[in-house]
Amino acid sequence: MSQSTKKKTIAFFHPDLGIGGAERLIVDAAVGLQNRGHRVVIFTSHCDPQHCFDEARDGTLDVRVRGNWLVPPSILSRFSIICAILRQLHLIISIYVTSELTQLKPEAFIVDQLSAGLPFLRVLYPETRILFYCHFPDLLLAQGRASWLKRAYRIPFDAIEQWSMSFADSIAVNSGFTKGIVGRVWPELAKTRDLQIVYPCVDVREKILEGDKVPAWNNKKILLSINRFEKKKDVGLAIRAYAGLGAQGRAGVRLVLAGGYDSRVQENVLYHQELVDLAESLKLKTATTKTIVTALNVPDDVDVLFLLSVPSTLKDMLLHSARLLVYTPSNEHFGIVPLEAMLAGTPVLVANTGGPLETVVDGETGWLRNPDDAEKWTEVMNKVLHQMSEKDVKSIGKAGVERVKVEFSGVKMAERLERLINGMAEAKRKSLLEIYQFSIVIVITVVILGVVLSWFRKTA
């Protein structure tokens, strides 16, 4: 059997297998490779059965939670990056000490989001090749860099991110937009690594019959937003644009804001409340629900409905029911939700920045608009709700379905990942001496950080 056709054991490493775009990609990648005959195991520091994708809890995937008892995700809602690094190292050490990973004999590792553990994987498992999937440079994701103290705090972690990524045998990114950003942020890394674009995917198999609607909502036209409740997602744009329709334009129309919500995450809690306050300040009646039953029985006069962590069944029904998907984040690295909406035959309205520029064709599968101009978003909403014929709306929906099936299927993503994994056998690797030197620096840093964290936990 040739190297290209040999079925492999592949181990994934992901920090927290919850609900989000990164998690959806990892689950889809794992399922895709598994469907191609490979054995797949996902190691993670946290996976809540009540807050994860179906494949992670129903036995479709072999998900193993390790290294979850020593270091918390954060301390006093701070030090998240320190905790994330320590939790990843705890995970790696846990499965090394128990020989769990050694017994699996994986031929490849796929690591995403956090690269600090790559040198350790290289040292502990020198024969196993490593693919790192870069969703976006973490140094650009970190918030609050305005103060000199915050900038100084991030310096060592930014250096670790860049250097540790160089220990990967192959690096994949989720879009041409992200590839360009990585090239600008880390020019030396881009020179030594051929960054490969592997687009996230959606399941192109029909889940429910076309035309299915949310029960009890058939008398409403739905404007739908699906995003995590995080400030960077700018969900407030959807509320402001909806309010701009005026009372007459909103008659018979409901704005549904659904998405990932974790009560453990302070930002989710605070931003949800901020959005409720915004809607109410614009004289919009709101309701918040967490279950299908309560969602389907909200009063008819509710303008804005918040759905916290919607189950997959309701999400699919919403996507098929919506008149328009409103996707508000600016400079989104890729954006999986517009693809899910297009696959459901629903037109999309997205920000004209970042990854959606590569997925949405303006005027053909949806509309691209400036996220700083809410009035332009209101204009599109009004056009789709009140000016376009059913035939024209369905025509745009049909074009979206065809685009997703051709360009963004799970089969295509799995094939691309498989080629990258097979190609890593020829990749030039860093010497063990370089790895040992860097590992010593990391160990010393981790010990110091561990002492600092212990002190904070005792004084908290």
RODO-2510 file (C-alpha; in nm, 4 decimals, decimal comma):
residues 460
     n   res          X          Y          Z
     1     m     0,0000     0,0000     0,0000
     2     s     0,1451     0,3368    -0,1011
     3     q     0,2050     0,6248     0,1377
     4     s    -0,0752     0,8206    -0,0289
     5     t    -0,3362     0,5448     0,0141
     6     k    -0,2304     0,4055     0,3536
     7     k    -0,4896     0,4685     0,6228
     8     k    -0,3435     0,6510     0,9191
     9     t    -0,4122     0,7176     1,2842
    10     i    -0,4509     1,0922     1,3281
    11     a    -0,4653     1,2723     1,6629
    12     f    -0,6246     1,6162     1,6920
    13     f    -0,5432     1,8619     1,9709
    14     h    -0,7971     2,1376     2,0406
    15     p    -0,8174     2,3555     2,3564
    16     d    -1,1924     2,3598     2,4282
    17     l    -1,4303     2,1594     2,2088
    18     g    -1,7331     2,3810     2,2581
    19     i    -1,9515     2,5541     2,0006
    20     g    -1,7926     2,7954     1,7564
    21     g    -1,6446     2,8289     1,4105
    22     a    -1,3078     2,6802     1,5058
    23     e    -1,4744     2,3876     1,6796
    24     r    -1,7062     2,3280     1,3845
    25     l    -1,4053     2,3141     1,1533
    26     i    -1,2209     2,0644     1,3726
    27     v    -1,5266     1,8422     1,4031
    28     d    -1,5853     1,8539     1,0267
    29     a    -1,2189     1,7832     0,9535
    30     a    -1,2172     1,4882     1,1917
    31     v    -1,5383     1,3432     1,0486
    32     g    -1,4131     1,3954     0,6928
    33     l    -1,0843     1,2147     0,7542
    34     q    -1,2668     0,9396     0,9429
    35     n    -1,4996     0,8932     0,6460
    36     r    -1,1927     0,8449     0,4270
    37     g    -1,0897     0,5467     0,6376
    38     h    -0,8482     0,7031     0,8847
    39     r    -0,8669     0,6455     1,2587
    40     v    -0,9244     0,9776     1,4329
    41     v    -0,8975     1,0713     1,8002
    42     i    -0,9551     1,4217     1,9372
    43     f    -0,7775     1,5254     2,2567
    44     t    -0,9118     1,8334     2,4320
    45     s    -0,8891     2,0025     2,7699
    46     h    -1,2643     2,0550     2,7919
    47     c    -1,5805     1,9256     2,6265
    48     d    -1,9161     1,9849     2,7918
    49     p    -2,1779     1,7370     2,6585
    50     q    -2,4366     2,0112     2,7028
    51     h    -2,2324     2,2636     2,5045
    52     c    -2,0725     2,0909     2,2066
    53     f    -2,1578     1,9735     1,8574
    54     d    -2,3540     1,6525     1,8187
    55     e    -2,0635     1,4572     1,6668
    56     a    -1,8571     1,5232     1,9796
    57     r    -2,1135     1,3663     2,2123
    58     d    -2,3091     1,1067     2,0141
    59     g    -2,0206     0,8673     1,9528
    60     t    -1,9483     0,9759     1,5958
    61     l    -1,6031     1,0889     1,7064
    62     d    -1,3630     0,9550     1,9680
    63     v    -1,3252     1,2608     2,1917
    64     r    -1,1011     1,2329     2,4981
    65     v    -1,0845     1,5023     2,7663
    66     r    -0,7478     1,5139     2,9405
    67     g    -0,5491     1,7651     3,1465
    68     n    -0,8525     1,9495     3,2779
    69     w    -0,8032     1,9525     3,6540
    70     l    -0,4880     2,1516     3,7280
    71     v    -0,5177     2,4887     3,5533
    72     p    -0,8441     2,6872     3,5156
    73     p    -0,9353     2,8566     3,1845
    74     s    -0,8673     3,1944     3,3461
    75     i    -0,8108     3,3558     3,6823
    76     l    -1,0386     3,6435     3,7760
    77     s    -1,1291     3,6617     3,4039
    78     r    -0,7630     3,7390     3,3293
    79     f    -0,4453     3,5551     3,2265
    80     s    -0,6360     3,3545     2,9639
    81     i    -0,3346     3,3068     2,7369
    82     i    -0,1150     3,1851     3,0233
    83     c    -0,3826     2,9423     3,1344
    84     a    -0,4400     2,8208     2,7768
    85     i    -0,0709     2,7409     2,7311
    86     l    -0,0470     2,5650     3,0663
    87     r    -0,3627     2,3656     2,9943
    88     q    -0,2259     2,2533     2,6583
    89     l     0,1013     2,1435     2,8151
    90     h    -0,0917     1,9665     3,0926
    91     l    -0,2909     1,7834     2,8246
    92     i     0,0208     1,6752     2,6353
    93     i     0,2043     1,5652     2,9494
    94     s    -0,1018     1,3747     3,0757
    95     i    -0,1306     1,1563     2,7672
    96     y     0,2462     1,1113     2,7519
    97     v     0,2807     0,9925     3,1121
    98     t    -0,0023     0,7417     3,0708
    99     s     0,1367     0,6244     2,7326
   100     e    -0,2125     0,6744     2,5911
   101     l    -0,0864     0,8475     2,2793
   102     t     0,2073     0,6107     2,2390
   103     q    -0,0309     0,3161     2,2280
   104     l    -0,2334     0,4832     1,9518
   105     k     0,0824     0,5178     1,7370
   106     p    -0,0433     0,8192     1,5404
   107     e     0,1235     0,9021     1,2110
   108     a     0,0066     1,2646     1,2221
   109     f    -0,0984     1,5338     1,4660
   110     i    -0,3389     1,8117     1,3720
   111     v    -0,3164     2,1027     1,6141
   112     d    -0,5111     2,4278     1,5930
   113     q    -0,5544     2,7612     1,7744
   114     l    -0,2607     2,7184     2,0128
   115     s     0,0903     2,6375     1,8891
   116     a     0,2903     2,6519     2,2140
   117     g     0,2809     2,2728     2,2551
   118     l     0,4279     2,1925     1,9111
   119     p     0,7939     2,1777     2,0263
   120     f     0,6951     1,9339     2,3019
   121     l     0,5063     1,7115     2,0608
   122     r     0,8114     1,7142     1,8361
   123     v     1,0393     1,6088     2,1242
   124     l     0,8099     1,3483     2,2785
   125     y     0,6967     1,1968     1,9471
   126     p     0,9807     1,2609     1,7008
   127     e     0,8446     1,0289     1,4321
   128     t     0,4990     1,1886     1,4121
   129     r     0,4422     1,4678     1,1634
   130     i     0,2582     1,7845     1,2712
   131     l     0,0029     1,9914     1,0803
   132     f    -0,0880     2,3235     1,2412
   133     y    -0,4135     2,4880     1,1375
   134     c    -0,3939     2,8634     1,1884
   135     h    -0,7408     3,0160     1,2136
   136     f    -0,5832     3,3581     1,2723
   137     p    -0,2725     3,4964     1,4504
   138     d    -0,3532     3,5025     1,8205
   139     l    -0,1484     3,8185     1,8691
   140     l    -0,4076     4,0013     1,6554
   141     l    -0,7002     3,8406     1,8370
   142     a    -0,5861     3,9573     2,1815
   143     q    -0,7871     4,2503     2,3089
   144     g    -0,6890     4,5521     2,5118
   145     r    -0,3423     4,6194     2,3729
   146     a    -0,3746     4,9941     2,4313
   147     s    -0,1790     5,0078     2,7563
   148     w     0,1965     4,9614     2,7679
   149     l     0,1494     4,7034     3,0433
   150     k    -0,0757     4,4916     2,8231
   151     r     0,1670     4,5181     2,5320
   152     a     0,4585     4,4187     2,7536
   153     y     0,2557     4,1285     2,8950
   154     r     0,1903     3,9943     2,5440
   155     i     0,5489     4,0174     2,4121
   156     p     0,6670     3,6708     2,5269
   157     f     0,3455     3,5024     2,4136
   158     d     0,3597     3,6634     2,0712
   159     a     0,7190     3,5418     2,0370
   160     i     0,6204     3,1914     2,1488
   161     e     0,3358     3,1823     1,8957
   162     q     0,5592     3,2666     1,5998
   163     w     0,8508     3,0471     1,7002
   164     s     0,6479     2,7439     1,8020
   165     m     0,4535     2,7493     1,4745
   166     s     0,7817     2,6934     1,2928
   167     f     0,7948     2,3429     1,4423
   168     a     0,4975     2,2358     1,2342
   169     d     0,5748     2,0275     0,9266
   170     s     0,2890     2,1993     0,7438
   171     i     0,0747     2,5053     0,8169
   172     a    -0,2772     2,5498     0,6855
   173     v    -0,4933     2,8625     0,6993
   174     n    -0,8672     2,9020     0,6570
   175     s    -0,8761     3,1638     0,3802
   176     g    -0,6727     3,3775     0,1453
   177     f    -0,7467     3,6672     0,3802
   178     t    -0,5841     3,4855     0,6723
   179     k    -0,2901     3,3799     0,4535
   180     g    -0,2238     3,7444     0,3685
   181     i    -0,2431     3,8461     0,7345
   182     v    -0,0039     3,5682     0,8418
   183     g     0,2391     3,6710     0,5682
   184     r     0,2393     4,0314     0,6916
   185     v     0,2606     3,9466     1,0604
   186     w     0,5248     3,6739     1,0262
   187     p     0,7157     3,7328     0,6994
   188     e     1,0004     3,4996     0,7974
   189     l     0,7591     3,2168     0,8736
   190     a     0,5859     3,2701     0,5392
   191     k     0,9225     3,2458     0,3645
   192     t     1,0064     2,9084     0,5171
   193     r     0,6576     2,7558     0,5083
   194     d     0,4253     2,7245     0,2114
   195     l     0,0985     2,8294     0,3744
   196     q    -0,1833     2,6159     0,2374
   197     i    -0,5452     2,7314     0,2194
   198     v    -0,7926     2,4742     0,3466
   199     y    -1,1390     2,6247     0,3509
   200     p    -1,3783     2,5137     0,6240
   201     c    -1,6754     2,3180     0,4975
   202     v    -2,0408     2,2513     0,5518
   203     d    -2,2285     1,9231     0,5353
   204     v    -2,3885     1,9367     0,1910
   205     r    -2,6303     1,6532     0,2704
   206     e    -2,9872     1,7731     0,3188
   207     k    -3,0841     1,7608     0,6852
   208     i    -3,4487     1,8671     0,6533
   209     l    -3,6788     1,9027     0,3566
   210     e    -3,6609     2,2296     0,1682
   211     g    -3,9494     2,4509     0,2683
   212     d    -3,9694     2,3315     0,6298
   213     k    -4,0424     2,6257     0,8559
   214     v    -4,0218     2,6890     1,2266
   215     p    -4,3607     2,5834     1,3713
   216     a    -4,5736     2,8736     1,4917
   217     w    -4,3527     3,1236     1,3039
   218     n    -4,5053     3,0737     0,9601
   219     n    -4,6741     3,4124     0,9885
   220     k    -4,3392     3,5870     1,0340
   221     k    -4,0598     3,6828     0,7985
   222     i    -3,7346     3,6047     0,9758
   223     l    -3,4128     3,8050     0,9672
   224     l    -3,1548     3,5719     1,1195
   225     s    -2,8161     3,6301     1,2807
   226     i    -2,6066     3,3381     1,4057
   227     n    -2,2917     3,4323     1,5980
   228     r    -2,1302     3,3789     1,9326
   229     f    -2,2258     3,6472     2,1814
   230     e    -1,8949     3,8311     2,1603
   231     k    -1,8385     4,2009     2,1078
   232     k    -1,6139     4,1496     1,8038
   233     k    -1,9076     3,9886     1,6205
   234     d    -2,0842     4,3284     1,6163
   235     v    -2,4320     4,1780     1,6451
   236     g    -2,5522     4,5243     1,7415
   237     l    -2,5251     4,6177     1,3723
   238     a    -2,8100     4,3779     1,2943
   239     i    -3,0262     4,5376     1,5654
   240     r    -2,9565     4,8922     1,4454
   241     a    -3,0254     4,8007     1,0818
   242     y    -3,3484     4,6226     1,1790
   243     a    -3,4619     4,9214     1,3835
   244     g    -3,3983     5,1380     1,0762
   245     l    -3,6835     4,9635     0,8941
   246     g    -3,9286     5,1598     1,1045
   247     a    -4,2469     5,0278     1,2598
   248     q    -4,4148     4,9755     0,9238
   249     g    -4,1159     4,7975     0,7718
   250     r    -4,0892     4,5690     1,0763
   251     a    -4,4542     4,4645     1,0667
   252     g    -4,4658     4,0865     1,0368
   253     v    -4,0847     4,0666     1,0617
   254     r    -3,8816     3,9247     1,3507
   255     l    -3,5072     3,9560     1,4088
   256     v    -3,3703     3,6354     1,5579
   257     l    -3,0262     3,6539     1,7182
   258     a    -2,8989     3,3015     1,7795
   259     g    -2,5576     3,1675     1,8665
   260     g    -2,3028     3,0228     2,1029
   261     y    -2,3453     3,1250     2,4645
   262     d    -2,1582     2,9918     2,7649
   263     s    -2,2546     3,1184     3,1092
   264     r    -1,8956     3,0504     3,2226
   265     v    -1,7699     3,3143     2,9791
   266     q    -1,8192     3,6615     3,1214
   267     e    -1,8062     3,8259     2,7783
   268     n    -2,1018     3,6161     2,6597
   269     v    -2,3090     3,7208     2,9593
   270     l    -2,2186     4,0890     2,9416
   271     y    -2,2556     4,1225     2,5653
   272     h    -2,5949     3,9553     2,5624
   273     q    -2,7154     4,2060     2,8188
   274     e    -2,5615     4,4905     2,6193
   275     l    -2,7537     4,3786     2,3098
   276     v    -3,0791     4,3544     2,5058
   277     d    -3,0240     4,7083     2,6354
   278     l    -2,9509     4,8325     2,2822
   279     a    -3,2685     4,6789     2,1412
   280     e    -3,4837     4,8153     2,4206
   281     s    -3,3297     5,1617     2,3811
   282     l    -3,4521     5,1502     2,0199
   283     k    -3,8063     5,0689     2,1425
   284     l    -3,7874     4,7054     2,0319
   285     k    -3,9518     4,4357     2,2421
   286     t    -3,7140     4,1498     2,3282
   287     a    -3,7260     3,7968     2,4631
   288     t    -3,4491     3,5513     2,5519
   289     t    -3,4874     3,1730     2,5362
   290     k    -3,2639     2,8701     2,5754
   291     t    -3,4874     2,5826     2,4615
   292     i    -3,6870     2,4904     2,1530
   293     v    -4,0136     2,4856     2,3462
   294     t    -3,9768     2,8383     2,4813
   295     a    -3,8432     2,9667     2,1472
   296     l    -4,1481     2,8403     1,9611
   297     n    -4,3892     2,9942     2,2097
   298     v    -4,2655     3,3518     2,2430
   299     p    -4,5372     3,6177     2,2159
   300     d    -4,6211     3,7304     1,8643
   301     d    -4,5294     4,0935     1,9372
   302     v    -4,1629     4,0183     2,0189
   303     d    -3,9401     4,2101     1,7768
   304     v    -3,5988     4,0700     1,8720
   305     l    -3,5608     3,7131     1,9932
   306     f    -3,2343     3,5994     2,1526
   307     l    -3,1682     3,2250     2,1285
   308     l    -2,8796     3,1147     2,3498
   309     s    -2,6826     2,8107     2,2257
   310     v    -2,9475     2,6778     1,9908
   311     p    -2,9524     2,3009     1,9249
   312     s    -2,8693     2,1841     1,5734
   313     t    -3,2290     2,0916     1,4888
   314     l    -3,3608     2,4398     1,5618
   315     k    -3,0620     2,5988     1,3888
   316     d    -3,1359     2,4049     1,0688
   317     m    -3,5020     2,5045     1,0878
   318     l    -3,4056     2,8676     1,1353
   319     l    -3,1690     2,8635     0,8373
   320     h    -3,4431     2,7216     0,6141
   321     s    -3,7037     2,9589     0,7551
   322     a    -3,5084     3,2834     0,7290
   323     r    -3,5775     3,5338     0,4570
   324     l    -3,2237     3,6715     0,4982
   325     l    -2,9121     3,5732     0,6959
   326     v    -2,7437     3,8803     0,8441
   327     y    -2,3749     3,8199     0,9181
   328     t    -2,2196     4,1206     1,0911
   329     p    -1,8532     4,0514     1,1897
   330     s    -1,5859     4,2654     1,0241
   331     n    -1,2609     4,1091     0,9022
   332     e    -1,3905     3,7626     0,9827
   333     h    -1,1173     3,5090     0,9139
   334     f    -1,3536     3,2915     0,7127
   335     g    -1,7138     3,2753     0,8337
   336     i    -1,8910     2,9398     0,8206
   337     v    -2,2443     3,0668     0,8884
   338     p    -2,2932     3,2345     0,5476
   339     l    -2,2108     2,8992     0,3852
   340     e    -2,4662     2,7203     0,6035
   341     a    -2,7278     2,9767     0,5067
   342     m    -2,6465     2,9555     0,1351
   343     l    -2,6680     2,5772     0,1514
   344     a    -3,0162     2,6159     0,2996
   345     g    -3,1103     2,8346     0,0040
   346     t    -3,1191     3,1525     0,2121
   347     p    -2,9668     3,4764     0,0731
   348     v    -2,6995     3,6361     0,2905
   349     l    -2,6024     3,9894     0,3854
   350     v    -2,2417     4,0098     0,5055
   351     a    -1,9671     4,2591     0,5806
   352     n    -1,7524     4,3388     0,2774
   353     t    -1,4312     4,2479     0,4592
   354     g    -1,2307     3,9341     0,5370
   355     g    -1,3203     3,5781     0,4476
   356     p    -1,6779     3,6406     0,3236
   357     l    -1,5262     3,8168     0,0231
   358     e    -1,4123     3,4682    -0,0855
   359     t    -1,7432     3,2921    -0,0220
   360     v    -2,0248     3,5344    -0,1072
   361     v    -2,0752     3,6656    -0,4601
   362     d    -2,2311     4,0126    -0,4367
   363     g    -2,5651     4,0300    -0,6142
   364     e    -2,5564     3,6603    -0,6982
   365     t    -2,5644     3,4632    -0,3708
   366     g    -2,6159     3,7621    -0,1412
   367     w    -2,4900     4,1117    -0,0685
   368     l    -2,1634     4,2585     0,0595
   369     r    -2,2003     4,5855     0,2490
   370     n    -1,9852     4,8222     0,4553
   371     p    -2,0259     4,7292     0,8248
   372     d    -1,9799     5,0956     0,9213
   373     d    -2,2932     5,1981     0,7311
   374     a    -2,6029     5,0535     0,9007
   375     e    -2,8308     5,2351     0,6565
   376     k    -2,6933     5,0278     0,3672
   377     w    -2,7778     4,7136     0,5634
   378     t    -3,1293     4,8447     0,6266
   379     e    -3,1692     4,9042     0,2528
   380     v    -3,0852     4,5410     0,1745
   381     m    -3,3185     4,4173     0,4477
   382     n    -3,6015     4,6282     0,3082
   383     k    -3,5292     4,5102    -0,0473
   384     v    -3,5416     4,1425     0,0460
   385     l    -3,8416     4,1770     0,2765
   386     h    -4,0648     4,4045     0,0742
   387     q    -3,9372     4,4624    -0,2797
   388     m    -3,8080     4,1351    -0,4221
   389     s    -4,0427     3,8705    -0,5597
   390     e    -4,0409     3,5172    -0,4204
   391     k    -3,8955     3,4022    -0,7529
   392     d    -3,6005     3,6424    -0,7274
   393     v    -3,5292     3,5452    -0,3651
   394     k    -3,5350     3,1762    -0,4546
   395     s    -3,3061     3,2410    -0,7528
   396     i    -3,0410     3,3895    -0,5245
   397     g    -3,0903     3,1020    -0,2815
   398     k    -3,0417     2,8456    -0,5574
   399     a    -2,7172     3,0120    -0,6696
   400     g    -2,5916     2,9931    -0,3114
   401     v    -2,6682     2,6219    -0,2867
   402     e    -2,4749     2,5455    -0,6040
   403     r    -2,1734     2,7515    -0,4976
   404     v    -2,1452     2,5773    -0,1612
   405     k    -2,1794     2,2281    -0,3082
   406     v    -1,9081     2,2922    -0,5668
   407     e    -1,6555     2,4834    -0,3571
   408     f    -1,7069     2,4090     0,0133
   409     s    -1,8071     2,0467     0,0720
   410     g    -1,6697     1,8297     0,3506
   411     v    -1,5342     1,5835     0,0964
   412     k    -1,3251     1,8536    -0,0671
   413     m    -1,1847     1,9735     0,2663
   414     a    -1,0979     1,6181     0,3764
   415     e    -0,9221     1,5490     0,0458
   416     r    -0,7142     1,8646     0,0856
   417     l    -0,6179     1,7788     0,4434
   418     e    -0,5269     1,4254     0,3421
   419     r    -0,2942     1,5564     0,0705
   420     l    -0,1249     1,7885     0,3201
   421     i    -0,0817     1,5062     0,5709
   422     n     0,0704     1,2780     0,3091
   423     g     0,2957     1,5571     0,1860
   424     m     0,4406     1,6252     0,5315
   425     a     0,6655     1,3199     0,4996
   426     e     0,8915     1,5245     0,2716
   427     a     0,8928     1,8429     0,4802
   428     k     1,2212     1,9747     0,6169
   429     r     1,2189     1,9642     0,9959
   430     k     1,3921     2,1622     1,2680
   431     s     1,6811     1,9902     1,4364
   432     l     1,6328     1,8357     1,7779
   433     l     1,8972     2,0726     1,9160
   434     e     1,6819     2,3726     1,8219
   435     i     1,3824     2,2072     1,9817
   436     y     1,5622     2,1242     2,3056
   437     q     1,6929     2,4799     2,3346
   438     f     1,3485     2,6261     2,2852
   439     s     1,1873     2,3684     2,5136
   440     i     1,4190     2,4694     2,7966
   441     v     1,3143     2,8317     2,7528
   442     i     0,9477     2,7284     2,7520
   443     v     0,9874     2,5125     3,0626
   444     i     1,1528     2,7961     3,2531
   445     t     0,8790     3,0354     3,1387
   446     v     0,6056     2,7905     3,2344
   447     v     0,7529     2,7362     3,5802
   448     i     0,7659     3,1114     3,6389
   449     l     0,4113     3,1549     3,5120
   450     g     0,2945     2,8644     3,7241
   451     v     0,4357     3,0275     4,0361
   452     v     0,2673     3,3566     3,9457
   453     l    -0,0660     3,1849     3,8858
   454     s    -0,0449     2,9927     4,2101
   455     w     0,0119     3,3180     4,3953
   456     f    -0,2875     3,4807     4,2278
   457     r    -0,5103     3,1828     4,3060
   458     k    -0,4147     3,1935     4,6728
   459     t    -0,4734     3,5687     4,6966
   460     a    -0,7953     3,5712     4,4910
***
